[in-house]
């Protein structure tokens, strides 16, 4: 779940917040880019970013459900 967040969700959040002036811890948090992508000047298609964000959250929810199911099965056995 963490890998999906850092590789798929966080970059989209960074894109949406690029015009906001963040301070303190939030500014440091949103400066993190695990893949060290260049901050290109071209503006990507917002629908592609939205879809990436949505599918990444769906995948995170499914991974969370799988982990809860496996944990419950392990406790029951």
FENURKA-V120264 format. One record per helix or strand of 3 or more residues. SS is the DSSP state (helix for helix, strand for strand). FROM is the first residue (numbers start at 1). TO is the last residue. If there is no record, write none. Layout:
ss=SS from=FROM to=TO
ss=SS from=FROM to=TO
//
This chain:
ss=helix from=2 to=16
ss=helix from=25 to=31
ss=helix from=46 to=76
//
